[in-house]
Amino acid sequence: MSFCLLDRFPVELIHQIFAYLSAHEIVYAFSGTTEYLNGIMATYDRYVVAFHAITKCQFDMICRCLRPEQILSLTFSDDDEASEQSEIFFSYFNIEQFTHLRSFNTESINSDTCNKLTQLHQLQQLTTISLSHLFQRVCPEFCAGIQKLLPQLNQLAVYNVYCLLSDPLPNLHHLALRYCDCRHLVTILTLMPNLRTFDVILTCGVRSHWPIELPPLLYLKKFTLRTEGEYLTLSKVEKFLSKIPNLKHFELETEGLKELFDGERWEPIVSGLSRFDFRIHCSDTSNNVFEREHVLQSFRSLFWLEQKRWFVAYYTPNAREIFTVPRFLSTISNYPSVNWPPQCTLTDFPFAKHITHLQCSALYPLIADQFPNITSLTIHTNRTLDGQTLVQVIEQMKFLDSISIVDLSIVNHIPINVVFEKIRSLSVQEFSTSDSHQTIHDLDRLCLIFPRLERLNMKLLSHIHLFRLIDQLKYLSIAKFELHQSSSESPTMQRNWLINNCRRFQITDNFTFRYVNDTIYLWMATENANNLDALTLTDTEPLSTWYSRLSCTLQ
């Protein structure tokens, strides 16, 4: 173990560096570097654990490496890619062990995990909860536990909270609701008088109308409003904002009539704000160039361009819409496209720099210069595809790590000995139309061209093709294989079937398996992760020594 300049940094500065990194990034980057850093990692108690889109190896490493009391924030995602994630995690730990946990977040969790989280309210330092699909009543005990937890929360993000409300929540400062009926809004805001931020999707239906008598929200600084149902008018917005005298940041997504497209009429309503972002659909279906330019001109006053520096764009692929940029500018663009870029009040706004996902029906050598920040590339055609141009575009897109292609035939356009190690995610949109021999040849070429794939989404005609990919792509961790109906009629899709037919799973059976609607979802540990089984932390071993052994294994 060699000397490192980081050894000269005080512990407090190292902690500041760690604050910008997730838990698995800290372990990979710093474990085994020096005894000094190992000691800091062993006593650090602010780890942010985020399991969204994480590889199985990274997940296993966190489960072995960190003690529950070291974790400050915990985020799960039990989606199709890793459906058993939370269940596996809580087979190692009990929720009561996370004594320093301040934030718990999940996009979706299964009912078995809900039953293990009924004691969340016992965590006295827990102040932030994000449960996107809460309150579907699949686990009444879990909902009851959340209800007990509400009084101590500072921040809450849920689908709907109205059914759990009974008493005031003066400690709640930040609230996000994916659904709120207009009939319930007044009650919710009355019980939460000290909100600093409020993010809500407000629904107004036949039996509910826009709220009129709202309580004053004296402490609210940021308000994010999305509406569904009833059209919004300027007078409704003005009355709503009059109840929020100290508001500084207002974000609006709505649909309404032509008056919402008038920048001059917005000026007195939003003049006191430091930031105003919006995306507004116009219900009026009329559309012509003169009206479009007239709309933009109303947002080109000194108030918009110089005093506030709020820039507005107008985009008309199918429906009329105005939006502020860069906040509501889509990061996805088609290329080439006749409708892009949008018209904007700032004539030289750098739209291309904000695009990260490019969907191409043709490739040209200079495309990488035009879009410098692409991370994901979708190629919709194989016709007239020049291999040298494809290689040039991929190599010049320095941030590119994800590609989607039409089918396997594209590998025959790529010159021999070309390897794209930076590509970590690949999607194949269609089934191969080649014969079995050619398909196997193309799969082998694909594995050679993209040897570092960690994620793969692919349509396959045969189980043999599936086994071949799993065994050859040794870094593959997250996979989705859609099988042709004729192939799904053969063996029963079970875990043991994969173990018996894949060499990789005979070496290590550390994977999760899910089969739904002719589609196989796999979450797999990489081959070298099998060595981690020997790295179990003992009660007597210093954690800094364990980090050193872990580093040797990961190298």
C-alpha positions, 0 to 999 in steps of 0.5 A, a space after each residue: 500500500 503506497 503513499 497518497 497525497 490524500 493522506 495529507 487531507 484532513 478527515 473533514 475534507 475527505 468527508 466533503 469529497 465523499 458527500 459528492 459520491 454514492 456508497 459504491 463509488 466511494 468503496 470502488 475508488 478509495 478502498 485499499 488505497 492507504 491505511 489512512 483512507 481505509 480508517 476514514 471509510 470505516 468510521 464514515 457514517 453518512 453513506 448514501 446508498 442508491 440501488 437504482 440501476 445498480 449492478 448486482 456486484 455493486 449491490 453485493 459489495 454494499 451489503 457486505 461492506 457497510 454496517 447499517 448504522 453507517 447509512 444516512 440515505 437508502 434508495 430502492 427500486 424493485 422494478 422488473 430489472 431487479 424485482 427482488 432487490 429490497 427483499 434480498 437486502 432485508 434478508 441481511 438486515 432488519 430496518 431497526 438496525 439503521 439507527 442513523 437513517 435520515 432518508 428512505 426512498 423507493 420507486 416500488 417495493 413488493 408486499 413482502 418488503 412492506 411487511 418488513 418495514 412496519 417499524 420504520 417509525 421507530 427510526 428516530 432520525 428518519 425525516 425524509 420519506 419518498 414512496 411513489 406508489 404509497 397507499 395502495 392498501 396492499 399492506 395495512 400495517 405498513 400504512 399504519 407505520 407511515 401514519 405514525 411516522 408523519 409527525 416527525 417528517 421534514 420531507 414527504 413524497 408520496 402518491 397520495 397522502 389524504 387518506 392518512 391525514 388527521 392531525 396537523 403536521 407542523 414539522 413538514 417543510 417539503 411535500 410532493 404529491 403525484 395525485 391530489 384531488 382539488 377537493 382535498 387541497 384545502 385540507 392538506 394545506 391547512 394541516 401543513 402550515 409550514 411548507 417551504 416547498 410544495 410539488 403537486 399534480 392537481 386533478 380537477 374532475 367533474 365533481 371537483 373544481 378549482 379551489 377558491 378559499 386556500 389558507 395562506 402559505 406564509 413560508 412557501 418558497 418553491 411551488 411546482 404545480 401540474 394540473 389535469 382536467 379543468 383548464 387553467 386561467 390567469 385569474 386562477 393563477 393570480 388568486 392562488 399566488 396571492 396566498 403565497 406572498 413569499 414565493 420565489 420559485 414557481 414552476 407550472 405545467 398546464 393546459 389552457 386557452 390563448 391568454 396563457 400565451 401572452 407574456 405581457 399579461 404574465 408580467 405583473 403576476 410573476 414580477 416578484 419571483 426570482 425564477 419562473 418556469 413553465 410548459 403550457 399546452 394551448 387547447 386552441 387548435 389553430 396554428 400559423 406562423 404569424 400567431 407563433 411569432 406573435 406569441 414569442 414577441 410578447 415574451 421578448 420585452 426587457 422584463 423577460 430578456 434582460 431583467 429576469 433572463 427567462 427565455 421562452 421557446 415554441 415547439 409545434 410538432 403536433 400541438 401548440 406548446 410554449 415552454 421555458 428553456 432550458 428547464 422544459 427543453 427535451 433532452 431527446 432529439 430526432 436527427 435529422 428533423 425538420 421541426 428542430 430546434 424550436 423557435 426561441 426568444 433568445 436567438 442563439 440559445 444553444 439547444 444542441 448542448 442540452 441534448 443527451 439522447 439522439 435518435 438517428 435515421 441517418 448518420 453523418 461524420 459531423 453529428 458528434 460536433 453538433 451534439 457534443 453531450 450525447 450519452 445515448 444513441 438510437 440508430 433506426 436504420 441499417 440501410 446505407 449505413 457506412 461502417 466507417 462513419 458509424 465508428 467515427 461517430 461512436 468514437 467522437 461522442 466522448 460521453 456515449 455509453 448507451 446504444 440502441 440498434 435495429 437488429 444484429 446485422 449492424 455488426 457486419 457494417 463494423 470493421 474487424 478489430 474495432 472494439 467499443 469498450 466505453 459502451 456499457 448498455 445495448 438494446 436490439 430492437 428487432 428479432 434477427 431475420 438471419 438463419 441460425 448459423 448467421 445469427 450465432 456468428 453475429 452474436 459472437 461478433 457483438 460480444 467482441 465489439 461490445 465486450 464491456 456491456 453491463 446492460 442488455 435488452 434484446 429480442 431472441 429466437 432461441 434459448 441457445 442464443 441466450 446462453 451464448 450471450 450470458 456466458 460470453 459477456 462476463 461483465 453483463 449484470 442487467 439483462 432483458 431477453 424477449 423470446 420469440 413465442 415459438 422458443 418459449 414453448 420448449 423448456 419450463 422457464 425456471 431458475 434451475 433451467 438457467 443454471 443447468 445450461 449456462 456455464 456462468 451460473 454453474 460457476 456462481 448462481 448469484 443472480 435473480 430471475 423473473 419470467 413474464 410474458 415471454 420475457 426473461 429479466 436477469 440481475 447477475 453478479 459478474 464472474 469475478 464477484 464470486 471471489 467476494 463470497 470469501 470476503 466476509 467481515 468478522 467481528 474481530 477484524 478491523 474494517 480498514 483491514 477488510 477494505 484492503 482485502 476487498 481492494 485486492 479482490 476487485 483489482 
